[in-house]
């Protein structure tokens, strides 16, 4: 069972109001009190401390690094035999089967053809 008692929020997105002037609030994730952390941020029905936010940021940064490694090389020039990932279908493609699209990355010929076909169709009136 969840060890923390939640107060219903009066309005979505509204921060909880202090019930008592001397009340000690705790992080809903790690359970540390407001006196044990630098910052305790109030959400609609929960609190999160700066240490838990740092941990979340580290987890997200690791995931982003891992995803970047899975995408492979960013340019076919760096390794002509390595696959390049299509930004539309997210599939690995040989360098000769992709085109560079400014501000998007590489897109395979099949996806380019599908995009052209979709944009060439007349709009319904």
N, CA, C and O atoms as a printed pandas DataFrame, in Angstrom:
     atom_number atom_name residue_name chain_id  residue_number  x_coord  y_coord  z_coord
0              1         N          UNK        A               1    0.843   -1.191    0.000
1              2        CA          UNK        A               1    0.000    0.000    0.000
2              3         C          UNK        A               1    0.880    1.244    0.000
3              4         O          UNK        A               1    1.960    1.243    0.591
4              5         N          UNK        A               2    0.435    2.276   -0.642
5              6        CA          UNK        A               2    1.182    3.527   -0.744
6              7         C          UNK        A               2    1.329    4.133    0.642
7              8         O          UNK        A               2    0.324    4.327    1.326
8              9         N          UNK        A               3    2.552    4.441    1.083
9             10        CA          UNK        A               3    2.758    4.898    2.455
10            11         C          UNK        A               3    2.429    6.371    2.705
11            12         O          UNK        A               3    2.525    6.833    3.842
12            13         N          UNK        A               4    2.051    7.100    1.686
13            14        CA          UNK        A               4    1.821    8.522    1.868
14            15         C          UNK        A               4    0.353    8.848    1.693
15            16         O          UNK        A               4   -0.310    8.308    0.807
16            17         N          UNK        A               5   -0.139    9.704    2.510
17            18        CA          UNK        A               5   -1.523   10.138    2.442
18            19         C          UNK        A               5   -1.603   11.306    1.478
19            20         O          UNK        A               5   -0.871   12.284    1.627
20            21         N          UNK        A               6   -2.480   11.218    0.497
21            22        CA          UNK        A               6   -2.617   12.283   -0.499
22            23         C          UNK        A               6   -3.864   13.100   -0.227
23            24         O          UNK        A               6   -4.939   12.560    0.037
24            25         N          UNK        A               7   -3.702   14.408   -0.295
25            26        CA          UNK        A               7   -4.854   15.298   -0.213
26            27         C          UNK        A               7   -5.364   15.531   -1.613
27            28         O          UNK        A               7   -4.559   15.727   -2.523
28            29         N          UNK        A               8   -6.673   15.518   -1.829
29            30        CA          UNK        A               8   -7.182   15.823   -3.173
30            31         C          UNK        A               8   -6.909   17.288   -3.518
31            32         O          UNK        A               8   -7.070   18.177   -2.681
32            33         N          UNK        A               9   -6.501   17.519   -4.740
33            34        CA          UNK        A               9   -6.238   18.884   -5.196
34            35         C          UNK        A               9   -7.563   19.600   -5.407
35            36         O          UNK        A               9   -8.522   19.020   -5.917
36            37         N          UNK        A              10   -7.604   20.871   -5.009
37            38        CA          UNK        A              10   -8.830   21.644   -5.185
38            39         C          UNK        A              10   -9.077   21.931   -6.656
39            40         O          UNK        A              10  -10.205   21.818   -7.136
40            41         N          UNK        A              11   -8.023   22.303   -7.371
41            42        CA          UNK        A              11   -8.097   22.554   -8.810
42            43         C          UNK        A              11   -6.896   21.883   -9.449
43            44         O          UNK        A              11   -5.822   21.854   -8.847
44            45         N          UNK        A              12   -7.044   21.343  -10.654
45            46        CA          UNK        A              12   -5.886   20.726  -11.303
46            47         C          UNK        A              12   -4.740   21.720  -11.423
47            48         O          UNK        A              12   -4.933   22.856  -11.855
48            49         N          UNK        A              13   -3.548   21.283  -11.037
49            50        CA          UNK        A              13   -2.370   22.129  -11.145
50            51         C          UNK        A              13   -2.173   23.087   -9.991
51            52         O          UNK        A              13   -1.169   23.798   -9.949
52            53         N          UNK        A              14   -3.115   23.124   -9.043
53            54        CA          UNK        A              14   -2.976   24.032   -7.907
54            55         C          UNK        A              14   -2.080   23.394   -6.856
55            56         O          UNK        A              14   -2.228   22.215   -6.537
56            57         N          UNK        A              15   -1.162   24.167   -6.326
57            58        CA          UNK        A              15   -0.256   23.658   -5.304
58            59         C          UNK        A              15   -1.000   23.488   -3.982
59            60         O          UNK        A              15   -1.925   24.245   -3.688
60            61         N          UNK        A              16   -0.599   22.490   -3.181
61            62        CA          UNK        A              16   -1.263   22.316   -1.897
62            63         C          UNK        A              16   -0.970   23.498   -0.978
63            64         O          UNK        A              16    0.129   24.052   -0.992
64            65         N          UNK        A              17   -1.941   23.865   -0.200
65            66        CA          UNK        A              17   -1.767   24.969    0.744
66            67         C          UNK        A              17   -1.292   24.415    2.075
67            68         O          UNK        A              17   -1.619   23.282    2.429
68            69         N          UNK        A              18   -0.529   25.197    2.809
69            70        CA          UNK        A              18   -0.028   24.767    4.106
70            71         C          UNK        A              18   -1.196   24.603    5.071
71            72         O          UNK        A              18   -2.023   25.500    5.230
72            73         N          UNK        A              19   -1.244   23.433    5.713
73            74        CA          UNK        A              19   -2.318   23.175    6.665
74            75         C          UNK        A              19   -1.991   23.786    8.018
75            76         O          UNK        A              19   -2.855   24.367    8.674
76            77         N          UNK        A              20   -0.739   23.649    8.427
77            78        CA          UNK        A              20   -0.309   24.136    9.733
78            79         C          UNK        A              20    1.009   24.876    9.567
79            80         O          UNK        A              20    1.846   24.457    8.768
80            81         N          UNK        A              21    1.213   25.953   10.291
81            82        CA          UNK        A              21    2.448   26.719   10.137
82            83         C          UNK        A              21    3.711   25.923   10.467
83            84         O          UNK        A              21    4.740   26.141    9.826
84            85         N          UNK        A              22    3.674   25.016   11.434
85            86        CA          UNK        A              22    4.872   24.276   11.840
86            87         C          UNK        A              22    4.959   22.890   11.243
87            88         O          UNK        A              22    5.805   22.098   11.662
88            89         N          UNK        A              23    4.111   22.569   10.277
89            90        CA          UNK        A              23    4.081   21.224    9.706
90            91         C          UNK        A              23    5.340   20.957    8.885
91            92         O          UNK        A              23    5.819   21.832    8.164
92            93         N          UNK        A              24    5.870   19.743    9.003
93            94        CA          UNK        A              24    7.032   19.329    8.230
94            95         C          UNK        A              24    6.557   18.516    7.044
95            96         O          UNK        A              24    5.815   17.546    7.204
96            97         N          UNK        A              25    6.984   18.909    5.854
97            98        CA          UNK        A              25    6.614   18.207    4.637
98            99         C          UNK        A              25    7.749   17.276    4.234
99           100         O          UNK        A              25    8.912   17.539    4.543
100          101         N          UNK        A              26    7.410   16.180    3.539
101          102        CA          UNK        A              26    8.408   15.208    3.116
102          103         C          UNK        A              26    8.302   14.950    1.619
103          104         O          UNK        A              26    7.249   15.132    1.010
104          105         N          UNK        A              27    9.416   14.523    1.048
105          106        CA          UNK        A              27    9.453   14.158   -0.372
106          107         C          UNK        A              27    8.604   12.907   -0.562
107          108         O          UNK        A              27    8.761   11.930    0.170
108          109         N          UNK        A              28    7.725   12.933   -1.522
109          110        CA          UNK        A              28    6.847   11.792   -1.791
110          111         C          UNK        A              28    7.594   10.627   -2.410
111          112         O          UNK        A              28    7.044    9.528   -2.487
112          113         N          UNK        A              29    8.838   10.826   -2.859
113          114        CA          UNK        A              29    9.594    9.776   -3.525
114          115         C          UNK        A              29   10.592    9.109   -2.588
115          116         O          UNK        A              29   10.654    7.880   -2.535
116          117         N          UNK        A              30   11.377    9.892   -1.846
117          118        CA          UNK        A              30   12.402    9.306   -0.976
118          119         C          UNK        A              30   12.045    9.383    0.499
119          120         O          UNK        A              30   12.656    8.694    1.316
120          121         N          UNK        A              31   11.067   10.210    0.856
121          122        CA          UNK        A              31   10.627   10.310    2.249
122          123         C          UNK        A              31   11.433   11.258    3.111
123          124         O          UNK        A              31   11.161   11.373    4.306
124          125         N          UNK        A              32   12.423   11.946    2.542
125          126        CA          UNK        A              32   13.210   12.889    3.343
126          127         C          UNK        A              32   12.366   14.112    3.674
127          128         O          UNK        A              32   11.534   14.544    2.876
128          129         N          UNK        A              33   12.592   14.664    4.863
129          130        CA          UNK        A              33   11.831   15.843    5.284
130          131         C          UNK        A              33   12.419   17.092    4.652
131          132         O          UNK        A              33   13.527   17.068    4.116
132          133         N          UNK        A              34   11.674   18.173    4.718
133          134        CA          UNK        A              34   12.128   19.442    4.153
134          135         C          UNK        A              34   13.397   19.939    4.823
135          136         O          UNK        A              34   14.126   20.743    4.242
136          137         N          UNK        A              35   13.673   19.479    6.029
137          138        CA          UNK        A              35   14.879   19.900    6.741
138          139         C          UNK        A              35   16.115   19.114    6.298
139          140         O          UNK        A              35   17.240   19.527    6.577
140          141         N          UNK        A              36   15.915   17.978    5.606
141          142        CA          UNK        A              36   17.022   17.133    5.185
142          143         C          UNK        A              36   17.489   17.432    3.762
143          144         O          UNK        A              36   18.503   16.890    3.322
144          145         N          UNK        A              37   16.765   18.287    3.034
145          146        CA          UNK        A              37   17.093   18.585    1.646
146          147         C          UNK        A              37   17.211   20.091    1.448
147          148         O          UNK        A              37   16.777   20.876    2.291
148          149         N          UNK        A              38   17.810   20.486    0.309
149          150        CA          UNK        A              38   17.928   21.924    0.021
150          151         C          UNK        A              38   16.602   22.524   -0.408
151          152         O          UNK        A              38   16.232   23.606    0.048
152          153         N          UNK        A              39   15.876   21.824   -1.288
153          154        CA          UNK        A              39   14.605   22.320   -1.824
154          155         C          UNK        A              39   13.580   21.206   -1.800
155          156         O          UNK        A              39   13.910   20.047   -2.053
156          157         N          UNK        A              40   12.347   21.548   -1.499
157          158        CA          UNK        A              40   11.224   20.630   -1.589
158          159         C          UNK        A              40   10.163   21.342   -2.417
159          160         O          UNK        A              40    9.632   22.376   -2.012
160          161         N          UNK        A              41    9.865   20.776   -3.578
161          162        CA          UNK        A              41    8.956   21.416   -4.524
162          163         C          UNK        A              41    7.592   20.763   -4.424
163          164         O          UNK        A              41    7.475   19.538   -4.441
164          165         N          UNK        A              42    6.552   21.599   -4.319
165          166        CA          UNK        A              42    5.185   21.103   -4.172
166          167         C          UNK        A              42    4.536   20.926   -5.531
167          168         O          UNK        A              42    4.599   21.807   -6.389
168          169         N          UNK        A              43    3.911   19.772   -5.712
169          170        CA          UNK        A              43    3.089   19.511   -6.886
170          171         C          UNK        A              43    1.631   19.568   -6.463
171          172         O          UNK        A              43    1.336   19.968   -5.337
172          173         N          UNK        A              44    0.703   19.173   -7.346
173          174        CA          UNK        A              44   -0.718   19.232   -6.998
174          175         C          UNK        A              44   -1.061   18.403   -5.760
175          176         O          UNK        A              44   -1.852   18.840   -4.923
176          177         N          UNK        A              45   -0.471   17.210   -5.637
177          178        CA          UNK        A              45   -0.775   16.361   -4.479
178          179         C          UNK        A              45    0.468   15.720   -3.886
179          180         O          UNK        A              45    0.360   14.927   -2.951
180          181         N          UNK        A              46    1.646   16.044   -4.405
181          182        CA          UNK        A              46    2.888   15.429   -3.943
182          183         C          UNK        A              46    3.990   16.471   -3.814
183          184         O          UNK        A              46    3.840   17.614   -4.246
184          185         N          UNK        A              47    5.099   16.055   -3.211
185          186        CA          UNK        A              47    6.286   16.890   -3.077
186          187         C          UNK        A              47    7.473   16.112   -3.615
187          188         O          UNK        A              47    7.519   14.888   -3.497
188          189         N          UNK        A              48    8.445   16.822   -4.212
189          190        CA          UNK        A              48    9.672   16.181   -4.684
190          191         C          UNK        A              48   10.855   17.054   -4.276
191          192         O          UNK        A              48   10.806   18.280   -4.376
192          193         N          UNK        A              49   11.926   16.393   -3.812
193          194        CA          UNK        A              49   13.100   17.138   -3.348
194          195         C          UNK        A              49   14.121   17.296   -4.469
195          196         O          UNK        A              49   14.042   16.625   -5.498
196          197         N          UNK        A              50   15.075   18.189   -4.253
197          198        CA          UNK        A              50   16.102   18.464   -5.262
198          199         C          UNK        A              50   16.963   17.233   -5.522
199          200         O          UNK        A              50   17.452   17.061   -6.638
200          201         N          UNK        A              51   17.164   16.371   -4.527
201          202        CA          UNK        A              51   17.978   15.175   -4.715
202          203         C          UNK        A              51   17.278   14.179   -5.649
203          204         O          UNK        A              51   17.932   13.552   -6.483
204          205         N          UNK        A              52   15.966   14.029   -5.515
205          206        CA          UNK        A              52   15.224   13.134   -6.405
206          207         C          UNK        A              52   15.171   13.697   -7.824
207          208         O          UNK        A              52   15.193   12.939   -8.793
208          209         N          UNK        A              53   15.103   15.016   -7.949
209          210        CA          UNK        A              53   15.135   15.644   -9.271
210          211         C          UNK        A              53   16.482   15.389   -9.931
211          212         O          UNK        A              53   16.539   15.082  -11.122
212          213         N          UNK        A              54   17.582   15.515   -9.163
213          214        CA          UNK        A              54   18.913   15.231   -9.705
214          215         C          UNK        A              54   19.008   13.783  -10.175
215          216         O          UNK        A              54   19.562   13.505  -11.239
216          217         N          UNK        A              55   18.463   12.861   -9.379
217          218        CA          UNK        A              55   18.482   11.447   -9.760
218          219         C          UNK        A              55   17.685   11.227  -11.044
219          220         O          UNK        A              55   18.127   10.489  -11.925
220          221         N          UNK        A              56   16.515   11.859  -11.160
221          222        CA          UNK        A              56   15.706   11.744  -12.379
222          223         C          UNK        A              56   16.456   12.299  -13.590
223          224         O          UNK        A              56   16.436   11.694  -14.662
224          225         N          UNK        A              57   17.109   13.430  -13.426
225          226        CA          UNK        A              57   17.882   14.012  -14.528
226          227         C          UNK        A              57   19.015   13.085  -14.957
227          228         O          UNK        A              57   19.296   12.967  -16.149
228          229         N          UNK        A              58   19.671   12.420  -13.993
229          230        CA          UNK        A              58   20.731   11.472  -14.328
230          231         C          UNK        A              58   20.176   10.285  -15.114
231          232         O          UNK        A              58   20.791    9.839  -16.083
232          233         N          UNK        A              59   19.015    9.772  -14.699
233          234        CA          UNK        A              59   18.388    8.642  -15.393
234          235         C          UNK        A              59   18.043    9.031  -16.828
235          236         O          UNK        A              59   18.302    8.268  -17.760
236          237         N          UNK        A              60   17.462   10.207  -17.006
237          238        CA          UNK        A              60   17.087   10.674  -18.345
238          239         C          UNK        A              60   18.330   10.869  -19.204
239          240         O          UNK        A              60   18.330   10.498  -20.378
240          241         N          UNK        A              61   19.383   11.442  -18.644
241          242        CA          UNK        A              61   20.621   11.658  -19.399
242          243         C          UNK        A              61   21.226   10.330  -19.847
243          244         O          UNK        A              61   21.724   10.227  -20.968
244          245         N          UNK        A              62   21.189    9.312  -18.983
245          246        CA          UNK        A              62   21.700    7.994  -19.366
246          247         C          UNK        A              62   20.886    7.402  -20.500
247          248         O          UNK        A              62   21.446    6.802  -21.418
248          249         N          UNK        A              63   19.559    7.563  -20.450
249          250        CA          UNK        A              63   18.703    7.042  -21.515
250          251         C          UNK        A              63   18.973    7.742  -22.844
251          252         O          UNK        A              63   18.994    7.101  -23.894
252          253         N          UNK        A              64   19.178    9.057  -22.795
253          254        CA          UNK        A              64   19.467    9.812  -24.013
254          255         C          UNK        A              64   20.799    9.350  -24.604
255          256         O          UNK        A              64   20.917    9.181  -25.817
256          257         N          UNK        A              65   21.805    9.146  -23.741
257          258        CA          UNK        A              65   23.105    8.655  -24.220
258          259         C          UNK        A              65   22.963    7.272  -24.838
259          260         O          UNK        A              65   23.555    6.986  -25.879
260          261         N          UNK        A              66   22.179    6.417  -24.197
261          262        CA          UNK        A              66   21.979    5.054  -24.709
262          263         C          UNK        A              66   21.267    5.086  -26.063
263          264         O          UNK        A              66   21.643    4.348  -26.973
264          265         N          UNK        A              67   20.249    5.927  -26.203
265          266        CA          UNK        A              67   19.529    6.045  -27.470
266          267         C          UNK        A              67   20.444    6.582  -28.566
267          268         O          UNK        A              67   20.353    6.148  -29.715
268          269         N          UNK        A              68   21.319    7.517  -28.224
269          270        CA          UNK        A              68   22.247    8.073  -29.212
270          271         C          UNK        A              68   23.210    6.990  -29.702
271          272         O          UNK        A              68   23.577    6.973  -30.876
272          273         N          UNK        A              69   23.617    6.090  -28.812
273          274        CA          UNK        A              69   24.508    4.997  -29.213
274          275         C          UNK        A              69   23.782    4.024  -30.127
275          276         O          UNK        A              69   24.383    3.484  -31.055
276          277         N          UNK        A              70   22.490    3.792  -29.876
277          278        CA          UNK        A              70   21.717    2.872  -30.703
278          279         C          UNK        A              70   21.453    3.416  -32.096
279          280         O          UNK        A              70   21.288    2.645  -33.041
280          281         N          UNK        A              71   21.409    4.750  -32.236
281          282        CA          UNK        A              71   21.133    5.363  -33.532
282          283         C          UNK        A              71   22.270    5.174  -34.520
283          284         O          UNK        A              71   22.066    5.285  -35.729
284          285         N          UNK        A              72   23.439    4.895  -34.029
285          286        CA          UNK        A              72   24.563    4.681  -34.921
286          287         C          UNK        A              72   25.213    5.991  -35.313
287          288         O          UNK        A              72   24.885    7.039  -34.757
288          289         N          UNK        A              73   26.129    5.944  -36.263
289          290        CA          UNK        A              73   26.834    7.165  -36.662
290          291         C          UNK        A              73   25.889    8.172  -37.296
291          292         O          UNK        A              73   24.923    7.802  -37.964
292          293         N          UNK        A              74   26.176    9.439  -37.082
293          294        CA          UNK        A              74   25.312   10.497  -37.593
294          295         C          UNK        A              74   25.568   10.786  -39.067
295          296         O          UNK        A              74   24.723   11.384  -39.733
296          297         N          UNK        A              75   26.704   10.378  -39.579
297          298        CA          UNK        A              75   27.048   10.702  -40.958
298          299         C          UNK        A              75   27.631    9.489  -41.667
299          300         O          UNK        A              75   28.464    8.785  -41.097
300          301         N          UNK        A              76   27.203    9.232  -42.909
301          302        CA          UNK        A              76   27.772    8.102  -43.633
302          303         C          UNK        A              76   29.240    8.322  -43.991
303          304         O          UNK        A              76   29.933    7.368  -44.347
304          305         N          UNK        A              77   29.723    9.553  -43.905
305          306        CA          UNK        A              77   31.109    9.846  -44.225
306          307         C          UNK        A              77   32.038    9.210  -43.201
307          308         O          UNK        A              77   33.138    8.778  -43.544
308          309         N          UNK        A              78   31.593    9.148  -41.923
309          310        CA          UNK        A              78   32.458    8.617  -40.875
310          311         C          UNK        A              78   32.740    7.131  -41.075
311          312         O          UNK        A              78   33.844    6.671  -40.781
312          313         N          UNK        A              79   31.765    6.375  -41.567
313          314        CA          UNK        A              79   31.952    4.955  -41.826
314          315         C          UNK        A              79   30.996    4.555  -42.939
315          316         O          UNK        A              79   29.803    4.391  -42.684
316          317         N          UNK        A              80   31.485    4.391  -44.170
317          318        CA          UNK        A              80   30.597    4.151  -45.304
318          319         C          UNK        A              80   29.799    2.854  -45.194
319          320         O          UNK        A              80   28.720    2.761  -45.781
320          321         N          UNK        A              81   30.283    1.863  -44.473
321          322        CA          UNK        A              81   29.580    0.589  -44.367
322          323         C          UNK        A              81   28.592    0.542  -43.204
323          324         O          UNK        A              81   27.751   -0.356  -43.151
324          325         N          UNK        A              82   28.676    1.473  -42.288
325          326        CA          UNK        A              82   27.787    1.471  -41.128
326          327         C          UNK        A              82   26.401    1.957  -41.538
327          328         O          UNK        A              82   26.288    2.868  -42.358
328          329         N          UNK        A              83   25.345    1.365  -40.982
329          330        CA          UNK        A              83   23.995    1.809  -41.338
330          331         C          UNK        A              83   23.684    3.187  -40.756
331          332         O          UNK        A              83   24.191    3.567  -39.700
332          333         N          UNK        A              84   22.853    3.909  -41.461
333          334        CA          UNK        A              84   22.360    5.203  -41.009
334          335         C          UNK        A              84   20.882    5.028  -40.704
335          336         O          UNK        A              84   20.171    4.347  -41.443
336          337         N          UNK        A              85   20.423    5.627  -39.642
337          338        CA          UNK        A              85   19.034    5.438  -39.209
338          339         C          UNK        A              85   18.127    6.476  -39.840
339          340         O          UNK        A              85   18.405    7.674  -39.781
340          341         N          UNK        A              86   17.039    6.013  -40.445
341          342        CA          UNK        A              86   16.024    6.906  -41.018
342          343         C          UNK        A              86   15.259    7.546  -39.876
343          344         O          UNK        A              86   14.815    6.852  -38.961
344          345         N          UNK        A              87   15.099    8.873  -39.918
345          346        CA          UNK        A              87   14.405    9.591  -38.846
346          347         C          UNK        A              87   12.895    9.421  -38.914
347          348         O          UNK        A              87   12.204    9.762  -37.955
348          349         N          UNK        A              88   12.364    8.908  -40.011
349          350        CA          UNK        A              88   10.913    8.725  -40.145
350          351         C          UNK        A              88   10.509    7.317  -39.717
351          352         O          UNK        A              88    9.688    7.158  -38.814
352          353         N          UNK        A              89   11.076    6.294  -40.356
353          354        CA          UNK        A              89   10.689    4.912  -40.038
354          355         C          UNK        A              89   11.541    4.307  -38.923
355          356         O          UNK        A              89   11.223    3.231  -38.417
356          357         N          UNK        A              90   12.621    4.990  -38.536
357          358        CA          UNK        A              90   13.506    4.559  -37.460
358          359         C          UNK        A              90   14.186    3.215  -37.737
359          360         O          UNK        A              90   14.493    2.468  -36.808
360          361         N          UNK        A              91   14.417    2.912  -39.013
361          362        CA          UNK        A              91   15.086    1.669  -39.394
362          363         C          UNK        A              91   16.489    1.963  -39.913
363          364         O          UNK        A              91   16.722    3.012  -40.513
364          365         N          UNK        A              92   17.430    1.036  -39.683
365          366        CA          UNK        A              92   18.783    1.245  -40.214
366          367         C          UNK        A              92   18.783    1.050  -41.724
367          368         O          UNK        A              92   18.172    0.115  -42.242
368          369         N          UNK        A              93   19.467    1.935  -42.412
369          370        CA          UNK        A              93   19.549    1.874  -43.877
370          371         C          UNK        A              93   20.991    2.082  -44.294
371          372         O          UNK        A              93   21.725    2.813  -43.629
372          373         N          UNK        A              94   21.416    1.448  -45.391
373          374        CA          UNK        A              94   22.762    1.723  -45.912
374          375         C          UNK        A              94   22.850    3.189  -46.359
375          376         O          UNK        A              94   21.843    3.804  -46.709
376          377         N          UNK        A              95   24.038    3.721  -46.343
377          378        CA          UNK        A              95   24.245    5.141  -46.660
378          379         C          UNK        A              95   23.692    5.511  -48.034
379          380         O          UNK        A              95   23.206    6.627  -48.216
380          381         N          UNK        A              96   23.756    4.599  -49.005
381          382        CA          UNK        A              96   23.272    4.922  -50.346
382          383         C          UNK        A              96   21.752    4.963  -50.434
383          384         O          UNK        A              96   21.214    5.382  -51.459
384          385         N          UNK        A              97   21.047    4.540  -49.388
385          386        CA          UNK        A              97   19.578    4.533  -49.404
386          387         C          UNK        A              97   18.967    5.675  -48.594
387          388         O          UNK        A              97   17.758    5.676  -48.359
388          389         N          UNK        A              98   19.768    6.640  -48.166
389          390        CA          UNK        A              98   19.237    7.762  -47.386
390          391         C          UNK        A              98   19.645    9.086  -48.014
391          392         O          UNK        A              98   20.632    9.175  -48.744
392          393         N          UNK        A              99   18.858   10.111  -47.710
393          394        CA          UNK        A              99   19.193   11.477  -48.115
394          395         C          UNK        A              99   19.213   12.341  -46.862
395          396         O          UNK        A              99   18.464   12.094  -45.917
396          397         N          UNK        A             100   20.069   13.352  -46.859
397          398        CA          UNK        A             100   20.155   14.263  -45.727
398          399         C          UNK        A             100   19.089   15.342  -45.871
399          400         O          UNK        A             100   18.979   15.976  -46.920
400          401         N          UNK        A             101   18.315   15.546  -44.830
401          402        CA          UNK        A             101   17.277   16.576  -44.816
402          403         C          UNK        A             101   17.675   17.610  -43.760
403          404         O          UNK        A             101   17.835   17.264  -42.590
404          405         N          UNK        A             102   17.837   18.875  -44.161
405          406        CA          UNK        A             102   18.245   19.895  -43.193
406          407         C          UNK        A             102   17.290   19.936  -42.000
407          408         O          UNK        A             102   16.073   19.833  -42.152
408          409         N          UNK        A             103   17.870   20.087  -40.822
409          410        CA          UNK        A             103   17.156   20.198  -39.547
410          411         C          UNK        A             103   16.363   18.954  -39.179
411          412         O          UNK        A             103   15.597   18.987  -38.216
412          413         N          UNK        A             104   16.522   17.859  -39.913
413          414        CA          UNK        A             104   15.821   16.613  -39.575
414          415         C          UNK        A             104   16.801   15.467  -39.442
415          416         O          UNK        A             104   16.699   14.672  -38.508
416          417         N          UNK        A             105   17.731   15.370  -40.343
417          418        CA          UNK        A             105   18.671   14.251  -40.334
418          419         C          UNK        A             105   18.539   13.463  -41.619
419          420         O          UNK        A             105   18.298   14.032  -42.683
420          421         N          UNK        A             106   18.698   12.144  -41.520
421          422        CA          UNK        A             106   18.643   11.285  -42.699
422          423         C          UNK        A             106   17.274   10.635  -42.828
423          424         O          UNK        A             106   16.681   10.204  -41.839
424          425         N          UNK        A             107   16.775   10.570  -44.077
425          426        CA          UNK        A             107   15.491    9.948  -44.375
426          427         C          UNK        A             107   15.721    8.989  -45.533
427          428         O          UNK        A             107   16.389    9.339  -46.506
428          429         N          UNK        A             108   15.169    7.771  -45.436
429          430        CA          UNK        A             108   15.370    6.781  -46.494
430          431         C          UNK        A             108   14.505    7.129  -47.713
431          432         O          UNK        A             108   13.520    7.860  -47.609
432          433         N          UNK        A             109   14.901    6.588  -48.862
433          434        CA          UNK        A             109   14.195    6.880  -50.121
434          435         C          UNK        A             109   12.728    6.456  -50.047
435          436         O          UNK        A             109   11.858    7.146  -50.578
436          437         N          UNK        A             110   12.450    5.329  -49.393
437          438        CA          UNK        A             110   11.065    4.839  -49.291
438          439         C          UNK        A             110   10.196    5.861  -48.545
439          440         O          UNK        A             110    9.082    6.160  -48.975
440          441         N          UNK        A             111   10.704    6.392  -47.435
441          442        CA          UNK        A             111    9.938    7.382  -46.677
442          443         C          UNK        A             111    9.782    8.684  -47.462
443          444         O          UNK        A             111    8.728    9.318  -47.405
444          445         N          UNK        A             112   10.820    9.084  -48.191
445          446        CA          UNK        A             112   10.733   10.291  -49.026
446          447         C          UNK        A             112    9.631   10.107  -50.065
447          448         O          UNK        A             112    8.824   11.011  -50.279
448          449         N          UNK        A             113    9.593    8.937  -50.716
449          450        CA          UNK        A             113    8.561    8.670  -51.720
450          451         C          UNK        A             113    7.165    8.700  -51.108
451          452         O          UNK        A             113    6.231    9.224  -51.716
452          453         N          UNK        A             114    7.017    8.135  -49.895
453          454        CA          UNK        A             114    5.709    8.123  -49.235
454          455         C          UNK        A             114    5.270    9.538  -48.848
455          456         O          UNK        A             114    4.091    9.877  -48.951
456          457         N          UNK        A             115    6.218   10.355  -48.406
457          458        CA          UNK        A             115    5.901   11.745  -48.043
458          459         C          UNK        A             115    5.494   12.524  -49.289
459          460         O          UNK        A             115    4.529   13.288  -49.264
460          461         N          UNK        A             116    6.239   12.326  -50.384
461          462        CA          UNK        A             116    5.897   13.012  -51.644
462          463         C          UNK        A             116    4.506   12.611  -52.117
463          464         O          UNK        A             116    3.718   13.462  -52.531
464          465         N          UNK        A             117    4.202   11.310  -52.056
465          466        CA          UNK        A             117    2.896   10.819  -52.504
466          467         C          UNK        A             117    1.762   11.403  -51.649
467          468         O          UNK        A             117    0.694   11.743  -52.158
468          469         N          UNK        A             118    2.014   11.508  -50.364
469          470        CA          UNK        A             118    0.979   12.048  -49.464
470          471         C          UNK        A             118    0.759   13.533  -49.691
471          472         O          UNK        A             118   -0.368   14.020  -49.594
472          473         N          UNK        A             119    1.833   14.257  -49.995
473          474        CA          UNK        A             119    1.681   15.703  -50.192
474          475         C          UNK        A             119    1.225   16.041  -51.592
475          476         O          UNK        A             119    0.705   17.134  -51.817
476          477         N          UNK        A             120    1.405   15.130  -52.552
477          478        CA          UNK        A             120    0.950   15.372  -53.928
478          479         C          UNK        A             120   -0.538   15.117  -54.112
479          480         O          UNK        A             120   -1.137   15.612  -55.067
480          481         N          UNK        A             121   -1.140   14.351  -53.210
481          482        CA          UNK        A             121   -2.562   14.064  -53.330
482          483         C          UNK        A             121   -3.351   15.364  -53.164
483          484         O          UNK        A             121   -3.002   16.219  -52.351
484          485         N          UNK        A             122   -4.413   15.493  -53.945
485          486        CA          UNK        A             122   -5.229   16.697  -53.829
486          487         C          UNK        A             122   -6.021   16.664  -52.530
487          488         O          UNK        A             122   -6.464   15.606  -52.083
488          489         N          UNK        A             123   -6.190   17.825  -51.941
489          490        CA          UNK        A             123   -6.946   17.912  -50.689
490          491         C          UNK        A             123   -8.431   17.813  -50.987
491          492         O          UNK        A             123   -8.895   18.364  -51.985
492          493         N          UNK        A             124   -9.204   17.107  -50.124
493          494        CA          UNK        A             124  -10.660   17.013  -50.342
494          495         C          UNK        A             124  -11.313   18.374  -50.162
495          496         O          UNK        A             124  -10.924   19.170  -49.307
496          497         N          UNK        A             125  -12.328   18.615  -51.000
497          498        CA          UNK        A             125  -13.002   19.931  -50.941
498          499         C          UNK        A             125  -14.246   19.837  -50.113
499          500         O          UNK        A             125  -14.950   20.833  -49.943
